Amino acid sequence: MSWVELRKPWHDTSVDYCDVCGNLLIHEYWEFNAGGEIMRACREDDEQLWARLETFRATYPSTTENSIYRARLTDTKFPQAKE
């Protein structure tokens, strides 16, 4: 957990984004370990936000368990997306 300078050659036109909120990384980024994976964030607070999101994801049902998702697959009267 530390600030890391974002170093690139002057001719590099690639863009780097925050792994948590998607904001653009400009000069430096906050680096932290999340479940064995190195994450790059634009702010220190994003580390706490990531932890909150992980606990929320653990309690939220997956899309395959979602009743609307199941209804779309099984109910013939449920409106289907046009392809």
HELIX and SHEET records of a PDB file:
HELIX    1   1 ASP A   45  THR A   59  1                                  15    
HELIX    2   2 SER A   67  THR A   74  1                                   8    
SHEET    1   A 3 SER A   2  GLU A   5  0                                        
SHEET    2   A 3 GLU A  28  ALA A  34 -1                                        
SHEET    3   A 3 GLU A  37  ALA A  41 -1                                        
END                                                                             
